[in-house]
Amino acid sequence: MRGQPSRRGRAVLVLSVAATAAGCGGSGPGAAETAEGILADSLIGRWTEVAGGLRAWKTVRSARYTVTTVLYDSVGQVRWMRPRRIEFRKTERGEEARIERPEGEGLYVQVFTGDTAWATLNGHALPVDHPAAAEAEYVGRDVVYWFGLPYKLWDPGVNRSARRLEGGYEVAVTFESAVGAHPGDRYFYYFTDEDPFPEEVHYIEEGKESRSRTVWSDFVVAEPITFVGTRRWYDGGRLTKELRMDDIVVNPDLADSLYAAPRPVRG
């Protein structure tokens, strides 16, 4: 089903901590054992339920969608735009992602299957040290992670804590050492009192101290789940980048051949 804008004005769910814990199954060391962990789980639980709930996410076996990257110049004009077509599915081995992106030199394909990663250009396998192949795992994880929020915030090894701010809350998210390709990344989700969806998300990349600021909008319903349609990056008050997620189809049939590795190239 093609995604449709959700009604951001729908009533905010009032969830008790007990209901949140029962419906979402919080994870991570001490996630709900402290006041900060309980508050975080209630806020993420509220978002999860409004977005469809964990049971709905479990019914999503596959998805096809487009992620478009837009870069802006210093005066706010579009400088560069690139769409990527994503084909994602859940398997017994884990989550698999195929990314197709057109460039001037042709069509790149990147695939990450949970234990293998590879890339091709115009159907020809690229050596493992080629940038497209080297980043295939990171890109494959990234495009699935953002599509899978807020449900992935309940994965094992995700630590959540929250604090009260004026007019809202901050939920800090960190990861155990074995989680993902960059477990040292830190995220901060900002909620207002009135809205169950986060208004802003900041992050600090592993090994860095500078904070990136993104503003989220256009939450989209693609039955049975809701996902963020637009993320915008700001440097101070200047818009620098935008990621748009649209054209979603839930539970398409995806052939095994889409994820089959090509003959390797030495390089």
C-alpha positions as a Markdown table, in Angstrom:
| # | Residue | x | y | z |
|---|---|---|---|---|
| 1 | Met | 0.0 | 0.0 | 0.0 |
| 2 | Arg | 1.3 | 3.4 | -0.9 |
| 3 | Gly | 1.9 | 5.5 | 2.2 |
| 4 | Gln | -0.5 | 8.3 | 3.2 |
| 5 | Pro | 0.2 | 11.1 | 5.6 |
| 6 | Ser | -0.9 | 10.3 | 9.1 |
| 7 | Arg | -3.1 | 12.6 | 11.2 |
| 8 | Arg | -0.6 | 14.1 | 13.6 |
| 9 | Gly | -3.6 | 15.5 | 15.6 |
| 10 | Arg | -4.9 | 12.1 | 16.6 |
| 11 | Ala | -5.4 | 11.7 | 20.4 |
| 12 | Val | -2.2 | 11.1 | 22.4 |
| 13 | Leu | -2.3 | 7.7 | 24.1 |
| 14 | Val | -1.9 | 7.7 | 27.8 |
| 15 | Leu | 0.0 | 4.5 | 28.6 |
| 16 | Ser | 0.8 | 3.2 | 32.1 |
| 17 | Val | 4.2 | 1.8 | 32.7 |
| 18 | Ala | 2.7 | -1.6 | 33.2 |
| 19 | Ala | 1.0 | -1.5 | 29.8 |
| 20 | Thr | 4.1 | -0.3 | 28.1 |
| 21 | Ala | 6.2 | -3.1 | 29.6 |
| 22 | Ala | 3.6 | -5.7 | 28.7 |
| 23 | Gly | 3.1 | -4.5 | 25.1 |
| 24 | Cys | 6.6 | -3.7 | 24.2 |
| 25 | Gly | 8.9 | -5.9 | 26.3 |
| 26 | Gly | 11.6 | -3.4 | 27.1 |
| 27 | Ser | 15.2 | -4.6 | 26.7 |
| 28 | Gly | 18.7 | -3.5 | 27.6 |
| 29 | Pro | 20.4 | -3.6 | 31.0 |
| 30 | Gly | 18.2 | -1.8 | 33.5 |
| 31 | Ala | 16.0 | -0.3 | 30.8 |
| 32 | Ala | 13.0 | -0.1 | 33.2 |
| 33 | Glu | 14.7 | -0.5 | 36.5 |
| 34 | Thr | 15.3 | 3.2 | 37.1 |
| 35 | Ala | 13.1 | 6.2 | 37.0 |
| 36 | Glu | 14.9 | 7.3 | 33.9 |
| 37 | Gly | 14.5 | 3.9 | 32.2 |
| 38 | Ile | 10.8 | 3.8 | 33.1 |
| 39 | Leu | 10.2 | 7.2 | 31.7 |
| 40 | Ala | 12.0 | 6.4 | 28.5 |
| 41 | Asp | 10.0 | 3.2 | 28.1 |
| 42 | Ser | 6.7 | 5.0 | 28.6 |
| 43 | Leu | 7.6 | 7.6 | 25.9 |
| 44 | Ile | 8.9 | 5.1 | 23.4 |
| 45 | Gly | 6.0 | 2.9 | 24.2 |
| 46 | Arg | 3.5 | 5.7 | 23.5 |
| 47 | Trp | 5.2 | 6.3 | 20.1 |
| 48 | Thr | 5.3 | 2.6 | 19.4 |
| 49 | Glu | 1.6 | 2.1 | 20.0 |
| 50 | Val | 0.5 | 5.1 | 18.0 |
| 51 | Ala | 2.8 | 3.9 | 15.1 |
| 52 | Gly | 1.0 | 0.6 | 15.0 |
| 53 | Gly | 2.5 | -1.5 | 17.8 |
| 54 | Leu | 5.1 | -4.2 | 18.0 |
| 55 | Arg | 2.6 | -6.8 | 16.8 |
| 56 | Ala | 2.0 | -4.8 | 13.6 |
| 57 | Trp | 5.8 | -4.6 | 13.0 |
| 58 | Lys | 6.0 | -8.4 | 13.4 |
| 59 | Thr | 3.5 | -8.8 | 10.5 |
| 60 | Val | 5.8 | -6.8 | 8.2 |
| 61 | Arg | 7.7 | -9.5 | 6.4 |
| 62 | Ser | 9.1 | -7.3 | 3.6 |
| 63 | Ala | 8.9 | -3.8 | 2.1 |
| 64 | Arg | 9.8 | -1.8 | -0.9 |
| 65 | Tyr | 10.3 | 1.9 | -0.6 |
| 66 | Thr | 12.3 | 4.9 | -1.9 |
| 67 | Val | 14.7 | 7.0 | 0.1 |
| 68 | Thr | 15.6 | 10.3 | -1.6 |
| 69 | Thr | 18.6 | 12.4 | -0.4 |
| 70 | Val | 18.4 | 16.1 | -1.1 |
| 71 | Leu | 21.3 | 18.5 | -0.4 |
| 72 | Tyr | 20.9 | 22.2 | -0.1 |
| 73 | Asp | 23.3 | 25.1 | -0.8 |
| 74 | Ser | 24.0 | 28.1 | 1.4 |
| 75 | Val | 20.9 | 30.0 | 0.3 |
| 76 | Gly | 18.5 | 27.0 | 0.7 |
| 77 | Gln | 18.3 | 26.0 | -3.0 |
| 78 | Val | 18.5 | 22.3 | -4.0 |
| 79 | Arg | 22.0 | 21.5 | -5.0 |
| 80 | Trp | 21.8 | 17.8 | -5.5 |
| 81 | Met | 19.2 | 15.0 | -5.3 |
| 82 | Arg | 19.4 | 11.3 | -5.5 |
| 83 | Pro | 16.8 | 8.5 | -5.1 |
| 84 | Arg | 17.5 | 5.1 | -3.8 |
| 85 | Arg | 15.1 | 2.1 | -4.2 |
| 86 | Ile | 15.1 | -0.2 | -1.2 |
| 87 | Glu | 13.9 | -3.8 | -1.1 |
| 88 | Phe | 13.9 | -5.1 | 2.5 |
| 89 | Arg | 12.9 | -8.5 | 3.9 |
| 90 | Lys | 13.1 | -10.5 | 7.1 |
| 91 | Thr | 14.5 | -14.0 | 6.9 |
| 92 | Glu | 15.6 | -16.7 | 9.3 |
| 93 | Arg | 19.2 | -15.4 | 8.9 |
| 94 | Gly | 18.1 | -11.9 | 9.8 |
| 95 | Glu | 17.1 | -8.7 | 7.9 |
| 96 | Glu | 18.3 | -8.3 | 4.3 |
| 97 | Ala | 18.4 | -5.1 | 2.3 |
| 98 | Arg | 19.0 | -4.4 | -1.4 |
| 99 | Ile | 19.6 | -0.8 | -2.5 |
| 100 | Glu | 19.6 | 0.4 | -6.1 |
| 101 | Arg | 20.9 | 3.9 | -6.8 |
| 102 | Pro | 21.4 | 5.5 | -10.2 |
| 103 | Glu | 24.6 | 7.6 | -10.7 |
| 104 | Gly | 26.2 | 9.2 | -13.7 |
| 105 | Glu | 28.3 | 6.1 | -14.4 |
| 106 | Gly | 25.4 | 3.7 | -14.2 |
| 107 | Leu | 23.3 | 1.7 | -11.7 |
| 108 | Tyr | 24.8 | 0.7 | -8.4 |
| 109 | Val | 23.3 | -2.2 | -6.4 |
| 110 | Gln | 24.3 | -2.7 | -2.8 |
| 111 | Val | 23.2 | -5.8 | -0.8 |
| 112 | Phe | 23.6 | -6.7 | 2.9 |
| 113 | Thr | 22.2 | -10.0 | 4.1 |
| 114 | Gly | 23.2 | -9.9 | 7.7 |
| 115 | Asp | 26.4 | -11.9 | 7.2 |
| 116 | Thr | 27.5 | -10.9 | 3.7 |
| 117 | Ala | 27.7 | -7.6 | 1.8 |
| 118 | Trp | 28.5 | -6.8 | -1.8 |
| 119 | Ala | 27.9 | -4.3 | -4.6 |
| 120 | Thr | 27.7 | -4.2 | -8.4 |
| 121 | Leu | 27.8 | -1.5 | -11.0 |
| 122 | Asn | 25.7 | -2.1 | -14.1 |
| 123 | Gly | 25.5 | -5.8 | -13.1 |
| 124 | His | 29.3 | -6.3 | -12.7 |
| 125 | Ala | 30.6 | -7.2 | -9.3 |
| 126 | Leu | 32.8 | -4.6 | -7.6 |
| 127 | Pro | 35.9 | -5.4 | -5.6 |
| 128 | Val | 35.6 | -5.4 | -1.8 |
| 129 | Asp | 37.7 | -2.3 | -1.5 |
| 130 | His | 35.5 | -0.2 | -3.8 |
| 131 | Pro | 33.6 | 2.4 | -1.8 |
| 132 | Ala | 30.2 | 1.1 | -2.9 |
| 133 | Ala | 31.1 | -2.4 | -1.7 |
| 134 | Ala | 32.9 | -1.2 | 1.4 |
| 135 | Glu | 29.9 | 0.7 | 2.6 |
| 136 | Ala | 27.3 | -1.9 | 1.7 |
| 137 | Glu | 26.9 | -3.2 | 5.2 |
| 138 | Tyr | 26.5 | 0.2 | 6.8 |
| 139 | Val | 24.1 | 1.4 | 4.1 |
| 140 | Gly | 22.1 | -1.8 | 4.3 |
| 141 | Arg | 21.7 | -1.5 | 8.1 |
| 142 | Asp | 20.9 | 2.2 | 7.9 |
| 143 | Val | 18.0 | 2.1 | 5.4 |
| 144 | Val | 16.4 | -0.7 | 7.4 |
| 145 | Tyr | 17.0 | 0.9 | 10.8 |
| 146 | Trp | 15.2 | 4.1 | 10.0 |
| 147 | Phe | 12.3 | 2.4 | 8.3 |
| 148 | Gly | 12.0 | 0.1 | 11.4 |
| 149 | Leu | 11.7 | 2.9 | 14.0 |
| 150 | Pro | 10.4 | 3.0 | 16.7 |
| 151 | Tyr | 10.2 | -0.8 | 16.8 |
| 152 | Lys | 14.0 | -1.2 | 16.7 |
| 153 | Leu | 14.4 | 0.8 | 19.9 |
| 154 | Trp | 13.1 | -2.3 | 21.7 |
| 155 | Asp | 15.8 | -4.6 | 20.2 |
| 156 | Pro | 18.2 | -6.4 | 22.7 |
| 157 | Gly | 21.2 | -4.3 | 23.5 |
| 158 | Val | 19.5 | -1.0 | 23.2 |
| 159 | Asn | 19.7 | 1.2 | 26.3 |
| 160 | Arg | 17.1 | 3.9 | 26.9 |
| 161 | Ser | 16.9 | 6.7 | 29.5 |
| 162 | Ala | 14.9 | 9.9 | 29.7 |
| 163 | Arg | 14.7 | 13.2 | 31.4 |
| 164 | Arg | 12.1 | 15.9 | 31.7 |
| 165 | Leu | 12.6 | 19.2 | 29.8 |
| 166 | Glu | 10.5 | 22.3 | 29.7 |
| 167 | Gly | 7.5 | 21.4 | 27.6 |
| 168 | Gly | 8.7 | 17.9 | 26.8 |
| 169 | Tyr | 11.3 | 15.1 | 27.2 |
| 170 | Glu | 14.6 | 13.9 | 26.0 |
| 171 | Val | 15.1 | 10.2 | 25.5 |
| 172 | Ala | 18.8 | 9.2 | 25.2 |
| 173 | Val | 19.6 | 6.0 | 23.3 |
| 174 | Thr | 22.9 | 4.1 | 23.4 |
| 175 | Phe | 23.9 | 0.6 | 22.3 |
| 176 | Glu | 25.8 | -2.4 | 23.7 |
| 177 | Ser | 29.2 | -3.1 | 22.1 |
| 178 | Ala | 27.9 | -6.0 | 19.9 |
| 179 | Val | 24.9 | -4.0 | 18.4 |
| 180 | Gly | 25.2 | -2.8 | 14.8 |
| 181 | Ala | 28.2 | -1.6 | 12.9 |
| 182 | His | 28.7 | 1.6 | 15.0 |
| 183 | Pro | 27.6 | 0.8 | 18.6 |
| 184 | Gly | 29.3 | 3.9 | 19.9 |
| 185 | Asp | 26.7 | 6.2 | 18.2 |
| 186 | Arg | 24.5 | 8.1 | 20.6 |
| 187 | Tyr | 21.0 | 9.4 | 19.8 |
| 188 | Phe | 18.7 | 11.9 | 21.5 |
| 189 | Tyr | 14.9 | 11.9 | 20.8 |
| 190 | Tyr | 12.9 | 15.0 | 21.7 |
| 191 | Phe | 9.2 | 14.8 | 22.4 |
| 192 | Thr | 6.7 | 17.5 | 23.3 |
| 193 | Asp | 4.0 | 17.0 | 25.9 |
| 194 | Glu | 1.3 | 17.0 | 23.2 |
| 195 | Asp | 2.8 | 14.8 | 20.5 |
| 196 | Pro | 3.7 | 11.0 | 20.7 |
| 197 | Phe | 6.0 | 11.4 | 17.7 |
| 198 | Pro | 9.5 | 12.9 | 18.2 |
| 199 | Glu | 9.9 | 16.4 | 16.9 |
| 200 | Glu | 13.7 | 16.3 | 16.7 |
| 201 | Val | 16.4 | 13.7 | 16.8 |
| 202 | His | 20.0 | 14.6 | 17.5 |
| 203 | Tyr | 23.0 | 12.2 | 17.2 |
| 204 | Ile | 26.7 | 12.0 | 17.9 |
| 205 | Glu | 28.6 | 9.6 | 15.7 |
| 206 | Glu | 31.0 | 7.1 | 17.2 |
| 207 | Gly | 34.4 | 8.6 | 17.9 |
| 208 | Lys | 33.1 | 12.2 | 17.5 |
| 209 | Glu | 31.8 | 14.9 | 19.8 |
| 210 | Ser | 29.9 | 17.2 | 17.4 |
| 211 | Arg | 26.2 | 16.8 | 17.5 |
| 212 | Ser | 24.0 | 16.6 | 14.4 |
| 213 | Arg | 20.4 | 18.0 | 14.5 |
| 214 | Thr | 17.5 | 16.6 | 12.5 |
| 215 | Val | 13.9 | 17.7 | 12.5 |
| 216 | Trp | 11.3 | 15.0 | 11.8 |
| 217 | Ser | 7.9 | 15.6 | 10.0 |
| 218 | Asp | 5.4 | 14.0 | 7.6 |
| 219 | Phe | 4.8 | 10.8 | 9.6 |
| 220 | Val | 3.2 | 8.4 | 7.1 |
| 221 | Val | 0.8 | 5.5 | 7.4 |
| 222 | Ala | 1.6 | 2.4 | 5.4 |
| 223 | Glu | -0.7 | -0.2 | 6.9 |
| 224 | Pro | -0.1 | -1.6 | 9.4 |
| 225 | Ile | 2.7 | 0.7 | 10.5 |
| 226 | Thr | 3.6 | 4.4 | 10.6 |
| 227 | Phe | 7.1 | 5.7 | 9.7 |
| 228 | Val | 8.8 | 9.1 | 9.5 |
| 229 | Gly | 8.5 | 10.5 | 6.0 |
| 230 | Thr | 10.9 | 13.4 | 6.2 |
| 231 | Arg | 14.1 | 14.1 | 8.1 |
| 232 | Arg | 15.8 | 17.4 | 7.8 |
| 233 | Trp | 19.4 | 18.3 | 8.9 |
| 234 | Tyr | 20.2 | 21.8 | 10.1 |
| 235 | Asp | 23.5 | 23.6 | 10.7 |
| 236 | Gly | 22.3 | 26.3 | 13.1 |
| 237 | Gly | 19.2 | 27.6 | 11.4 |
| 238 | Arg | 20.3 | 26.6 | 7.9 |
| 239 | Leu | 18.8 | 23.6 | 6.2 |
| 240 | Thr | 21.6 | 21.4 | 4.7 |
| 241 | Lys | 20.1 | 18.0 | 3.9 |
| 242 | Glu | 16.9 | 16.2 | 3.7 |
| 243 | Leu | 15.9 | 12.5 | 3.5 |
| 244 | Arg | 12.5 | 11.6 | 2.2 |
| 245 | Met | 11.0 | 8.2 | 2.5 |
| 246 | Asp | 8.0 | 7.4 | 0.3 |
| 247 | Asp | 6.5 | 5.1 | -2.4 |
| 248 | Ile | 6.2 | 2.3 | 0.2 |
| 249 | Val | 4.8 | -1.1 | -0.5 |
| 250 | Val | 4.4 | -3.5 | 2.5 |
| 251 | Asn | 4.9 | -7.2 | 2.2 |
| 252 | Pro | 5.7 | -7.5 | -1.6 |
| 253 | Asp | 7.0 | -10.8 | -2.8 |
| 254 | Leu | 10.8 | -10.5 | -3.2 |
| 255 | Ala | 12.7 | -13.1 | -5.1 |
| 256 | Asp | 15.8 | -14.8 | -3.5 |
| 257 | Ser | 17.7 | -13.8 | -6.6 |
| 258 | Leu | 17.6 | -10.2 | -5.6 |
| 259 | Tyr | 20.0 | -11.0 | -2.7 |
| 260 | Ala | 22.2 | -13.6 | -4.4 |
| 261 | Ala | 25.8 | -12.5 | -4.5 |
| 262 | Pro | 27.5 | -12.1 | -7.9 |
| 263 | Arg | 30.7 | -13.8 | -8.7 |
| 264 | Pro | 33.4 | -12.1 | -6.7 |
| 265 | Val | 36.0 | -9.8 | -8.3 |
| 266 | Arg | 39.6 | -9.8 | -7.0 |
| 267 | Gly | 40.9 | -6.4 | -6.3 |
